[in-house]
Amino acid sequence: MRLNLLLALLSRLAPGANQIHLPFLTTEPNAIVAPIHAKAMPVILTTQEEVDLWMTAPGKDALTLQRPLPDNALRIVARGQKQDGLPDDRRLGLAGA
């Protein structure tokens, strides 16, 4: 599912583009995200049907997906400062990007 979504996003890039731009849509945060980031959270598509709607439907219909996930769909897996000491871009494998 994640790979399909990434490939769908990348397929929208112009052929031969030098840069990859991966914009994302935000919405109001759910109860899990709000204490960490009160302003917004990314819209997260969780089913193939949602991906298909996002990629093929008219904008008005696709924007019905702009909603926070239910609170029980996310969980915090780590808190506090990161311990690896690496900058985020290296830790995420984005060095030189």
N, C-alpha and C positions, 0 to 999 in steps of 0.2 A: 504494500500500500504506500509506504513512504517513498520508495523508489519510483513508483508510478506517478506520484504527485510531483516529485522532483523532475522526472523526465517530461511530464506535461508542461511544467513551467519552463524548462529549458527549451522545449520545442517552440515556444513562442518567441525565442530570441531571433534576431535578424541573422541570416546566414553570413558567416565571415566576421561577425562582431568581435572586436578585440576585448570587450569587457562583458562580464556576466552581471546582470542586474536582476536581483530577485526581490522585487517589491512584495510587501505583505500588507494585508488588510488588518486593521485593529478594531476592537470593540470595547465596550466597558468591561472591566475585570469581574470575574466571578469572586465568590467569597474566599477562595484559596489564593488567588493572585492578588487581590486588593490590598492585603496587608504588606505585600512586597512591592507592588507597583500599582498605586491607586489610580493612575491616569488611564491605563489601557492594558489590554492583553491581545495577543495575536488571535485572529480567527483560525481555528484548527478544524480541518475537514477530517472526519473520522470514518467515512464509508466511501466505497467506490461510487455510489449514487451521488454523494455530495461532490466528489471530484468531477464526475461527469456533468453535473449541473453547473458547477463553477466554470468548466472549460467550454461548455457548448451553449448554455442558455443565454437569452438576452440579459443585459445588465440588470434590469429591474428584478428579474427572477433570481439571478445569481446572488444579488445583494440580500436575499432572504437568509443567506448563510451567515450574514454579519451579526453574529450573536455569540455570547460567551458560552463556553462548554458548561454543562451541568457541574455543580460543585463536586460530585462524586466521580467525575471523569478524570480528575487530576489529583496527584498527590505529590507532596514535597519529598524529595529523596535525599536532600542534603541541606544543611544550614551552616551559617558562619562563613568565615574566610576560607578560601580554597587553600589547600595544603601543598600543592605540587610546586608552587613557586614560579611556574611558567606564566608568561603573559597569555591572555586569552587567545590571541591569534595562533600562538604555537601550540597551546594545549588542545585547541580544536583542529589542528592540522591545517591552519590557514597561513602559515608563515610564507612570506613572499607573495601573498595574494594581493 
